[in-house]
Amino acid sequence: MKTDITYLENSDIYREVVIEGILKAQNHVFIATANVKDMFVESGKDFISIVKHFKELCKRGVEIRILHSTTPSRPFLGEIKSARMSRTQNFMMRQCVRCHLKAVIIDGEKVFLGSANLSGAGLGAKRENRRNFESGIMSSDTALVDKAASFFKMIWNGSFCQDCGRKANCKK
């Protein structure tokens, strides 16, 4: 039986998940991460904030959801404010202090599961000698994509909130 799983590490994650995945999304991108930091992504000969790419994706009708644990970095929040993302109907962020998973689900067709956060040194375009050592898998296996998407949606929708032992730390 052939499985549809590709092992990725370091800059391969950036190329496959960000360039070939997120930036080419048609319907939605769900990102689960512990940390959110501004990260730069290729745009022609330049590198620009991922937030500017999110804005363009949203203009094309792509829904972006970011599930995260910690408060995003000041530079990321600055880019969100500058791009007026709060006025963008299909861009949403939700904080859950228990969120530590790292996943990117693209159009319900591909999933990346690995160690990389939404940061320059994780998913971003850092130089090889400056990025984190990261690894993960990319798959279009329907069962795997569906399970990851279901778990993401359960956290997003608050399915675990009622019995959560970390309510005192929750920012909802």
Sequence and secondary structure as in RCSB ss.txt:
>XXXX:A:sequence
MKTDITYLENSDIYREVVIEGILKAQNHVFIATANVKDMFVESGKDFISIVKHFKELCKRGVEIRILHSTTPSRP
FLGEIKSARMSRTQNFMMRQCVRCHLKAVIIDGEKVFLGSANLSGAGLGAKRENRRNFESGIMSSDTALVDKAAS
FFKMIWNGSFCQDCGRKANCKK
>XXXX:A:secstr
    EEEEETHHHIIIIIITTGGG SSEEEEEES B   EEEETTEEEEHHHHHHHHHHTT EEEEEESS   HH
HHHHHHHTTGGG TTEEEEE TT    EEEETTTEEEEES  BSTTTTS   TTTS   EEEEE  HHHHHHHHH
HHHHHHTTTTTTT TTGGG   
